[in-house]
Amino acid sequence: MSVTNLEQKIQASGGVLNMLRSSNLGPVIFPGIPPEFTNWRDEQRAWQHSVVMLEQSFHMTELHLRGADVLKFVTMFATNNLADLHPLRAKQLVMVDQNGHMISDAIVFCEADDFLRVVGPPTASNWLQYNAEKSDLKIEVTRDENMIVPRPGRDVFRFQLQGPNALPLMREVVEGDLPDIKFFHVGEFKIAGQTVRALRHGMAGRPGFEIYGPWDAQTAVRAKIEEAGLKHDLRKAGSVTYASTGQESGWMPRPFPATYLGDQMKAFRQWLPAKSFEGTASLGGSFVSDKPTDYLVEPNELGYAKMIHFEHDFIGRDALLAKKDIAPRTKVTLEWNNEDVFRVLRQSVGLERPRTKFISLPIPMYATYEYDSVLADGKPIGISQWSSYSSNAGAVLSTALLDHDAVEMGREVTLMWGEPNSKRRTVEDHEVVGIRAKIAPVPYFEKTIKRD
């Protein structure tokens, strides 16, 4: 039988975990820009000490929803309240399945009363596009795919300016006065004679703006900003730096999506191509279970509990309501021990055998969904997921979900590094070893994103 959709691929692979554990795909690909423009250490430090330009023009998937019922449609899937979403406003969109497990999150931009722009990972756009195509509401859906497969251009360019010097830089390059843009609102103005819009927010936990405008306007806009940015110590972030931006703020960008499980999601899996993001993704790390449900996460444990709005109907509402006061695990930052990190790194590249798993810096991850076991006193207490080296912290940090009673700030735990019995050719032969880590807060640094 020819395998054309995700459901068929899962069945042909002997189950979803076997499919994902056999995929050679590594971490997320960020196309269109070099790994580093200068060096990732100083590029990281720029969002704490000056200003960084974070490129989003190439890797972000956009779904465009148009029509009189766009807000009604999106509200059906949003765990959070979108009642105050109006033109020149944006909100985070958090979506779950019928059992209250995470599918994806994204940012929804309200460009007009009848035009919503959903920007984020393919998991978000895929879920909304599938439902839009079978909806009877007055909506039209089009997709502006990312440029992992290169093509001439897109609807808009998009980049962020983040850091303490972002605001003075913006005031300098904007023609006339910079509008007073409230947090997670959008302003419109001109730069270099080009009309652009900007979302006020802070991806790296620092004050910032996400600027976007017509694709053909980007050359003039960039030139103006880069020229003015010289005196503000502007750094352009390469692809490896971009992948580390959410680490210090504790955002978990790649939870295992509930898409893979359950009969209620079967029709969606049959709609998804076998070569979709979900169909080619990989699962890696030292946490190994034969139960796919052990990899699922819930919005409460990701820090979204206060955002959930039960006064409207949405997919997963009843399940989340039943456990609204329960967060199965606590989200924390793990600060890896430098002595252990460099011991493991040294043993991974030397002649000594057995080897350890190589730690690539600044992004140690080697799978789309990476799950590493965390132990305390030799007993499992949770999982560690997204990880990256932070030049601002001087250590590898990872975002982890740990049992409530195991969480004590400053407590030393052990992260198990490596992938036992890996089936993937991209993973070298190695032994799984422990790396000491210290429990630290989420976010790691205090956020200042709402400060002028």
C-alpha positions as CSV (number, residue, x, y, z in Angstrom):
1,M,0.0,0.0,0.0
2,S,1.3,3.4,-0.9
3,V,1.8,5.6,2.1
4,T,0.5,9.1,1.4
5,N,-0.8,10.5,4.7
6,L,0.4,10.6,8.3
7,E,-2.0,8.0,9.6
8,Q,-0.8,5.5,7.0
9,K,2.8,6.3,7.8
10,I,2.2,5.7,11.6
11,Q,0.6,2.4,10.9
12,A,3.3,1.3,8.4
13,S,6.0,2.2,11.0
14,G,4.5,0.1,13.7
15,G,3.3,3.0,15.8
16,V,4.0,6.7,16.2
17,L,6.9,6.3,18.6
18,N,8.7,3.9,16.3
19,M,8.1,6.3,13.4
20,L,9.5,9.3,15.3
21,R,12.4,7.4,16.9
22,S,13.4,6.2,13.4
23,S,13.5,9.7,11.8
24,N,16.9,11.1,11.0
25,L,15.6,14.7,11.1
26,G,17.4,16.9,13.5
27,P,16.3,20.0,15.3
28,V,14.3,22.8,13.7
29,I,15.7,24.2,10.5
30,F,16.0,28.0,10.2
31,P,16.6,28.8,6.5
32,G,17.5,31.9,4.6
33,I,20.2,33.3,6.9
34,P,23.7,32.1,8.0
35,P,24.3,30.3,11.3
36,E,26.1,33.4,12.6
37,F,26.4,36.9,11.2
38,T,29.2,37.7,13.7
39,N,29.4,35.1,16.5
40,W,26.5,33.6,18.5
41,R,28.0,34.6,21.9
42,D,27.8,38.3,21.2
43,E,24.6,37.9,19.2
44,Q,23.0,36.4,22.3
45,R,24.4,39.1,24.6
46,A,22.9,41.8,22.4
47,W,19.3,41.2,23.6
48,Q,20.5,41.7,27.1
49,H,22.9,44.6,26.6
50,S,22.2,46.4,23.4
51,V,19.8,45.4,20.5
52,V,19.5,42.3,18.3
53,M,17.8,41.8,15.0
54,L,16.0,38.4,14.9
55,E,15.1,37.2,11.4
56,Q,11.7,35.6,10.9
57,S,11.1,36.2,7.2
58,F,12.0,32.7,6.1
59,H,11.1,30.1,8.7
60,M,7.7,31.2,10.0
61,T,4.6,29.6,8.5
62,E,1.7,32.0,8.0
63,L,-2.0,31.1,7.7
64,H,-4.3,33.8,6.3
65,L,-7.9,33.7,7.3
66,R,-10.3,36.0,5.6
67,G,-14.1,36.5,5.8
68,A,-16.9,37.7,8.1
69,D,-16.5,34.7,10.5
70,V,-12.8,34.6,11.0
71,L,-12.9,35.6,14.7
72,K,-15.8,33.2,15.4
73,F,-13.8,30.4,13.7
74,V,-10.5,30.9,15.6
75,T,-12.3,31.3,18.9
76,M,-13.5,27.7,18.6
77,F,-9.8,26.5,19.0
78,A,-8.4,29.1,21.3
79,T,-8.1,28.2,25.0
80,N,-7.6,31.9,25.7
81,N,-10.0,34.8,25.4
82,L,-10.0,36.4,21.9
83,A,-13.1,38.6,22.5
84,D,-10.9,41.7,22.6
85,L,-9.0,40.9,19.4
86,H,-9.5,43.8,17.1
87,P,-7.6,45.4,14.2
88,L,-4.0,46.3,15.1
89,R,-4.1,43.9,18.0
90,A,-2.3,40.5,18.4
91,K,-2.7,37.6,20.9
92,Q,-1.0,34.3,21.7
93,L,-3.2,31.4,20.4
94,V,-2.9,28.3,22.6
95,M,-4.7,25.2,21.2
96,V,-5.4,21.8,22.7
97,D,-7.1,18.5,21.7
98,Q,-10.4,17.2,23.1
99,N,-8.5,15.8,26.1
100,G,-6.8,19.1,27.0
101,H,-3.3,18.2,25.7
102,M,-1.3,20.7,23.7
103,I,-1.4,20.8,20.0
104,S,0.5,24.0,19.3
105,D,0.6,27.7,20.0
106,A,1.1,30.6,17.6
107,I,0.5,34.4,17.4
108,V,-2.7,35.7,15.7
109,F,-2.5,39.2,14.2
110,C,-5.8,40.9,13.6
111,E,-5.0,43.0,10.5
112,A,-8.7,43.9,9.8
113,D,-12.1,42.8,11.0
114,D,-12.1,40.2,8.3
115,F,-8.4,39.3,8.1
116,L,-6.4,37.3,10.7
117,R,-2.8,36.4,10.2
118,V,-1.7,33.3,12.2
119,V,2.1,33.2,12.5
120,G,4.0,30.3,14.1
121,P,5.0,26.6,13.6
122,P,3.5,24.3,11.0
123,T,1.7,22.4,13.7
124,A,-0.6,25.5,14.4
125,S,-1.3,26.3,10.7
126,N,-1.9,22.6,9.8
127,W,-4.6,22.2,12.6
128,L,-6.4,25.5,11.7
129,Q,-6.2,24.9,7.9
130,Y,-7.7,21.4,8.2
131,N,-10.6,22.7,10.3
132,A,-11.1,25.8,8.1
133,E,-11.4,23.7,4.9
134,K,-14.2,21.6,6.4
135,S,-16.0,24.5,8.1
136,D,-19.3,25.9,6.9
137,L,-18.4,29.4,8.3
138,K,-17.8,32.4,6.1
139,I,-14.0,32.1,5.9
140,E,-11.4,31.6,3.2
141,V,-8.0,30.2,4.0
142,T,-4.7,30.7,2.2
143,R,-1.3,29.6,3.3
144,D,2.0,31.5,3.0
145,E,4.4,28.6,3.6
146,N,7.9,29.0,5.1
147,M,10.9,29.1,2.8
148,I,12.6,25.9,3.9
149,V,12.1,25.1,0.2
150,P,13.5,28.3,-1.4
151,R,11.2,30.4,-3.6
152,P,11.2,34.0,-4.9
153,G,9.3,35.7,-2.0
154,R,6.5,35.9,0.5
155,D,3.6,38.1,1.5
156,V,5.6,40.1,4.1
157,F,9.1,40.3,5.5
158,R,9.3,40.0,9.3
159,F,12.0,40.6,11.8
160,Q,12.3,41.6,15.5
161,L,14.4,44.2,17.3
162,Q,14.9,43.2,20.9
163,G,16.9,44.6,23.8
164,P,17.4,47.8,25.9
165,N,18.4,49.8,22.8
166,A,15.5,48.7,20.7
167,L,13.3,51.6,21.7
168,P,15.8,54.4,21.0
169,L,16.7,52.8,17.7
170,M,13.1,52.7,16.7
171,R,12.6,56.3,17.6
172,E,15.5,57.2,15.4
173,V,14.4,55.3,12.3
174,V,10.7,56.0,12.3
175,E,9.6,59.0,10.2
176,G,7.8,61.4,12.5
177,D,7.0,60.3,16.1
178,L,7.0,56.6,17.0
179,P,3.4,55.7,17.9
180,D,2.7,54.8,21.5
181,I,2.1,51.1,21.0
182,K,0.8,49.1,24.0
183,F,2.1,45.6,24.8
184,F,0.9,43.1,22.2
185,H,-0.7,45.8,20.1
186,V,0.3,46.8,16.5
187,G,1.3,50.2,15.3
188,E,1.7,51.5,11.7
189,F,4.3,54.0,10.6
190,K,7.0,54.6,7.9
191,I,10.7,53.7,7.8
192,A,12.7,54.7,4.8
193,G,9.6,55.8,3.0
194,Q,8.0,52.4,3.4
195,T,4.8,51.8,5.3
196,V,5.3,49.0,7.9
197,R,3.6,47.6,11.0
198,A,5.2,46.5,14.3
199,L,4.0,44.3,17.1
200,R,5.2,45.5,20.6
201,H,6.4,42.5,22.6
202,G,9.5,40.8,23.8
203,M,10.5,37.3,22.5
204,A,13.8,37.1,24.4
205,G,12.3,38.6,27.6
206,R,13.6,42.1,26.7
207,P,11.7,45.2,25.3
208,G,11.1,44.8,21.5
209,F,9.2,45.2,18.3
210,E,8.3,42.8,15.6
211,I,8.4,44.7,12.3
212,Y,6.7,43.5,9.1
213,G,5.7,44.9,5.8
214,P,5.5,44.3,2.1
215,W,8.2,41.8,0.9
216,D,9.6,44.3,-1.6
217,A,10.0,47.0,1.0
218,Q,12.5,45.0,3.2
219,T,15.7,46.1,1.5
220,A,15.1,49.8,2.2
221,V,13.8,49.2,5.7
222,R,16.7,47.0,6.7
223,A,19.3,49.4,5.3
224,K,17.9,52.2,7.3
225,I,17.8,50.2,10.5
226,E,21.2,48.6,10.1
227,E,22.8,52.0,9.4
228,A,21.2,53.6,12.4
229,G,21.9,50.5,14.5
230,L,25.7,50.9,14.3
231,K,25.7,53.5,17.2
232,H,23.3,51.3,19.2
233,D,25.5,48.2,18.9
234,L,23.0,46.4,16.8
235,R,23.8,42.7,16.2
236,K,22.0,40.6,13.5
237,A,21.3,37.1,14.9
238,G,22.1,34.0,12.8
239,S,20.0,30.9,12.8
240,V,21.8,29.2,15.7
241,T,21.3,32.3,17.8
242,Y,17.7,32.5,16.9
243,A,17.0,29.0,18.1
244,S,18.2,30.0,21.6
245,T,16.0,33.2,22.0
246,G,13.2,31.6,24.0
247,Q,15.5,29.8,26.4
248,E,16.0,32.5,29.0
249,S,12.3,33.4,29.1
250,G,11.3,29.7,29.5
251,W,9.1,29.3,26.5
252,M,8.8,25.7,25.4
253,P,8.4,25.9,21.6
254,R,8.3,22.2,20.8
255,P,5.9,20.2,23.0
256,F,4.9,16.8,21.6
257,P,1.6,17.5,19.8
258,A,-1.5,15.6,20.7
259,T,-2.1,15.3,16.9
260,Y,-0.4,11.9,16.9
261,L,-2.8,10.2,19.3
262,G,-6.5,9.3,19.6
263,D,-9.4,8.3,17.3
264,Q,-10.7,11.9,17.4
265,M,-7.5,13.1,15.6
266,K,-7.5,10.2,13.1
267,A,-9.3,12.2,10.3
268,F,-6.7,15.0,10.8
269,R,-3.9,12.6,10.5
270,Q,-5.4,11.2,7.3
271,W,-5.5,14.8,6.0
272,L,-1.9,15.5,6.9
273,P,0.6,14.4,4.2
274,A,3.2,11.7,5.1
275,K,5.9,14.3,4.3
276,S,4.3,17.0,6.5
277,F,6.2,18.5,9.4
278,E,4.4,16.0,11.7
279,G,5.3,13.1,9.4
280,T,9.0,13.8,9.1
281,A,9.7,15.0,12.7
282,S,11.9,13.0,15.1
283,L,11.8,12.1,18.8
284,G,15.0,11.9,20.7
285,G,16.6,11.9,24.1
286,S,17.1,9.8,27.2
287,F,13.5,9.6,28.2
288,V,12.1,6.5,26.6
289,S,8.6,5.1,27.1
290,D,6.4,2.7,25.1
291,K,3.4,4.8,26.0
292,P,2.9,7.8,23.6
293,T,0.7,9.5,26.2
294,D,3.8,9.9,28.5
295,Y,5.1,12.6,26.0
296,L,2.0,14.8,26.1
297,V,1.9,18.1,27.9
298,E,-0.9,20.3,29.2
299,P,-1.2,24.1,29.1
300,N,-1.4,24.3,32.9
301,E,2.1,22.9,33.3
302,L,3.5,25.2,30.5
303,G,2.4,28.3,32.4
304,Y,-0.8,29.0,30.4
305,A,-3.3,28.4,33.3
306,K,-4.1,32.0,33.8
307,M,-4.7,32.5,30.1
308,I,-7.4,29.8,29.9
309,H,-10.9,31.4,29.5
310,F,-13.8,29.0,30.3
311,E,-16.5,31.6,29.5
312,H,-16.4,30.6,25.8
313,D,-16.7,27.2,24.1
314,F,-13.6,25.7,22.6
315,I,-12.2,22.3,21.8
316,G,-10.8,20.8,25.0
317,R,-12.7,23.1,27.3
318,D,-14.4,20.4,29.4
319,A,-11.2,18.5,29.8
320,L,-9.3,21.6,31.0
321,L,-12.2,22.6,33.3
322,A,-12.1,19.3,35.0
323,K,-8.4,19.8,35.9
324,K,-8.3,23.6,36.1
325,D,-6.6,23.6,39.5
326,I,-4.2,20.9,38.7
327,A,-0.8,21.3,37.0
328,P,0.7,17.8,36.7
329,R,4.2,19.2,36.7
330,T,6.0,22.5,37.4
331,K,8.0,24.3,34.7
332,V,11.5,25.2,35.7
333,T,14.9,26.1,34.2
334,L,17.7,23.7,34.6
335,E,21.2,25.2,34.7
336,W,23.6,22.5,33.6
337,N,26.9,22.1,35.4
338,N,29.8,23.4,33.3
339,E,32.3,20.9,34.6
340,D,30.0,18.0,33.5
341,V,29.1,19.6,30.2
342,F,32.7,20.0,29.1
343,R,33.7,16.6,30.5
344,V,31.0,15.0,28.3
345,L,32.0,17.2,25.4
346,R,35.6,16.2,25.7
347,Q,34.8,12.5,25.9
348,S,32.5,12.7,22.9
349,V,35.3,13.8,20.6
350,G,38.3,12.0,22.0
351,L,39.7,8.5,21.4
352,E,38.5,7.2,24.7
353,R,35.7,4.6,24.5
354,P,32.8,4.4,25.2
355,R,32.1,7.9,23.8
356,T,29.5,10.2,25.1
357,K,26.8,12.0,23.0
358,F,28.3,15.2,21.4
359,I,26.9,18.4,22.9
360,S,26.6,21.0,20.1
361,L,26.8,24.6,21.2
362,P,24.8,26.7,21.4
363,I,22.0,24.2,20.5
364,P,22.6,20.8,22.1
365,M,19.3,19.3,20.7
366,Y,19.5,16.7,18.0
367,A,15.8,15.9,17.5
368,T,12.6,17.8,16.7
369,Y,11.0,16.7,20.0
370,E,13.7,16.1,22.6
371,Y,12.9,14.6,25.9
372,D,15.6,13.9,28.5
373,S,15.1,12.2,31.8
374,V,15.7,14.2,35.0
375,L,16.6,12.3,38.2
376,A,16.8,13.3,41.9
377,D,18.4,10.8,44.3
378,G,18.4,8.3,41.5
379,K,14.6,8.5,40.9
380,P,12.8,10.0,37.9
381,I,11.2,13.4,38.6
382,G,10.4,14.7,35.2
383,I,11.7,15.6,31.7
384,S,13.9,18.3,30.2
385,Q,13.1,19.6,26.8
386,W,14.3,22.7,24.9
387,S,18.0,23.4,25.7
388,S,20.6,25.9,24.6
389,Y,23.8,27.6,25.8
390,S,23.2,31.1,27.1
391,S,26.1,33.5,27.0
392,N,24.2,35.7,29.4
393,A,23.9,32.9,32.0
394,G,27.3,31.4,31.2
395,A,25.8,27.9,31.0
396,V,23.6,25.5,29.1
397,L,20.0,26.0,30.2
398,S,17.0,23.8,29.5
399,T,13.3,24.1,30.1
400,A,12.0,21.2,32.2
401,L,8.7,19.9,33.6
402,L,9.3,18.4,37.1
403,D,7.1,16.8,39.8
404,H,5.8,19.4,42.2
405,D,7.3,18.0,45.3
406,A,10.7,17.7,43.7
407,V,11.0,21.4,42.9
408,E,13.2,23.4,45.2
409,M,15.2,26.4,43.8
410,G,18.9,25.6,43.8
411,R,18.4,21.9,44.2
412,E,20.9,19.7,42.3
413,V,19.4,17.1,40.0
414,T,20.8,14.9,37.3
415,L,19.9,15.1,33.6
416,M,20.5,11.9,31.7
417,W,22.3,12.9,28.4
418,G,22.1,10.6,25.4
419,E,19.8,8.4,23.5
420,P,19.8,4.7,24.5
421,N,19.6,2.2,21.6
422,S,19.1,4.9,19.0
423,K,17.7,3.8,15.6
424,R,18.8,7.1,14.0
425,R,21.9,7.2,11.8
426,T,22.4,10.9,12.8
427,V,23.1,9.8,16.4
428,E,26.5,8.4,17.0
429,D,27.2,5.3,19.1
430,H,27.6,6.5,22.7
431,E,26.7,5.8,26.4
432,V,24.1,7.7,28.3
433,V,25.7,9.7,31.1
434,G,24.5,12.0,33.9
435,I,25.0,15.7,33.9
436,R,24.4,17.6,37.1
437,A,22.0,20.5,36.9
438,K,20.6,23.1,39.3
439,I,16.9,24.0,39.4
440,A,16.4,27.7,38.6
441,P,13.3,29.9,38.0
442,V,11.3,30.4,34.8
443,P,12.0,32.9,33.4
444,Y,15.7,32.6,34.2
445,F,16.1,36.4,34.1
446,E,13.4,38.8,35.2
447,K,11.4,39.9,32.2
448,T,11.3,43.6,31.3
449,I,9.3,43.3,28.1
450,K,6.6,45.8,29.2
451,R,9.1,48.6,30.2
452,D,9.6,51.6,27.9
